Amino acid sequence: MVEGRGDYGAAPIVLRKYLQSIGEYRDILGSPVNVKGVGNVSKPGGIERFVSAVGNRPGCRGVLVILDSDDNAVCELGPTLAARIQDSCACPVAVALADRDFEDWIVASAESLDLGFGWSDTSRGLTLIEDALYPRAYTKPVDQPRLAAKIDLDLARGRSYSFNRLLERFDSLVMGLDLN
């Protein structure tokens, strides 16, 4: 599950890139479900309905929920959402929140993006990307997947605790699956 149209295209690219980096070449990812904003999952019954719908798809063996925390505290929002979805489906579920936005994960690998800026942990990724692309507008469904394909996973993991957490949670889901 992903939060928006840009994440819909970008998340599978990042996760497949990670799978290939660990030698897993089978296509084990299902099509993401776009929840269209963190507000749709944070309202009562919201995330529970989405996880239930995704987790009960035929062949589903695990659900990874990827959301932006925006300006919410990850240490509060993450555990709250995880507790709410614990019994929503029979398969394992993990929640991974970007400390602010998915773009912060992308920018954690700034040098690999070829956008002419260096990494800064104090600047918002979205702002850096928009400024670098100016005068052309940043279009999430087009640009976010394109930039996600350029992420240096090791570099981003070392700079972004929440990106590292995403890959750790994904890894624990994958390792717990019976893929035979």
N, C-alpha and C positions, 0 to 999 in steps of 0.2 A: 504494500500500500504506500502511496506517495501523496504528497500534499497538492501538487499543482501540475499544470501542463508541461512546464520545463522539467520538473522532476520525473515526470512520466517517461520522457525520452532519455534523460541523463542517468537516472538510477540504474537501469539495466546495463547501460554501457559500463559504468563503474564496477558493478558487481560481476559482470562477465570478465572484465579486465582482471579483477582480483582472482576469480576462479582460474583463469589461465595462468596467473602468476604462481598459483600453487599446484599447477599441473592437472586441473580438472577441466576437461574440454567438453564434457557432455552438457547439453543445454538443459539445465535443471530449473531454470527460472520460468515461472508463469508470467502472463501478461500483467503488468501492474494495474492497480485500481487507483484512480485519481479521486481523492476525497474532496477536492476543490476547496481547500483551506482548512487550517487548523481549527477554526471555529466549528466546522462540521463534526469534528471528532471530539472536541472538548465539551460540547453541550451534552446534557444528560441522554444516555442511550446511544449517542453518536458513534463513538469508537466501537462499542459493543456490536452494533448492527453491521458495521463495515467488516470487522474481524470475523464475525459469524458468517457473513456472506462469502468472504474470501476463503476462510478456512474450511468451509463446507463444499467448495468446488470439487468436482471429481478429480482425483489424483493429487490434491493438495496435501503436502506433507509438512509444511511449515509456513508461517507468515512472518514477514519482516515489515514492520511499520516504520517508515522513514518520514519524518516531519521536520519542519523548521520550528525552532522554539520562539522565533521572532524576539520579542523582548521579555518573554517569560523565563523564569529561572529553571534551567534544565534539571537541576537537582530536586525540584518540586514537581514539575510537570511530568517528567519521565516516570518516576515511581507511581504517581497518581494514575496515569494512563495504563501502566503495566498492571496495576492492581485491579483496575476496572475490567480488563480483558482476560484475566486469568482463566475464566470458565466459559469464554465465548465460543470456543471450538475445541475439537478433540486433539488437534495437532499443536506442536510447540509454537509459541508466538514470542517475538522479541521486538522491543521498541528502541529505535535509535533516533535521537534528536540532534540536529545541527545546533551548535551553540547560538547561532542567530539564523543564518540562511544557508541553503545548499551552496550558494555562491562563495561562502566563506571556505567551504571545503575545496572548491575549485581553486580559489586564490591561494590556498596553502601550498600550492604547487606553481606559484606565479611564474617562475623562470621557464617552465615547460610550455606556457601558454602562448608565447611570442606576442604579447600585447604591449611590451615596452615599459612594464613597471615591475618593481621588486616586491617581495612579500612584506606585509606589514600586519602585525597582529592587532594593531589598534584601529585599523580602517575596516569598514564594512566591505566585504567582497563585492556586493552588488554595486556599490558606489565606484569602486576601482574599475570594475568591468565596464560600467556605463561611461565613465570618463575616458577610458582607453578606446572605446568604440566610437565616441563622439566624432563627427556629427551624425553618424549612423546610429539609429536607435537600437538598444539591446532588446531582442525579441526572445523571450525565454524558451518557447518551444523549438526555436531554430538554433540559437546561440548556446544555450545551456548544454544540450547534448554534444555539440561540436567541441566545446571547451572541456567537457567532462572526459572526452576521448583522449585529451592531451594530458590528463593528470598523471604526474609521477607519483604512484601510490606510496612509495617509501618516503619521499620528501613530504607529501601531505600528511602522512601518518605521524611523522616526527614533529610536525608543526601544529597539528590540530588534534587536540585530545578527543574531540567529539567525532572526528573522521576516523581516528583509530578505534574508538568505541564502536562505530558503525561496522567496521570490518571485523572486529572481535565478535560482535553479536551475530553477524552474518556467518562467520566461521563456526561459531558454536552451533548454529542451526544446521549448517551443512554437515558438520561432523556427526551430529546426532541423527541424521537421516539414514535410512536403509535404502541405498540407491541401487541395490542389486535386483 
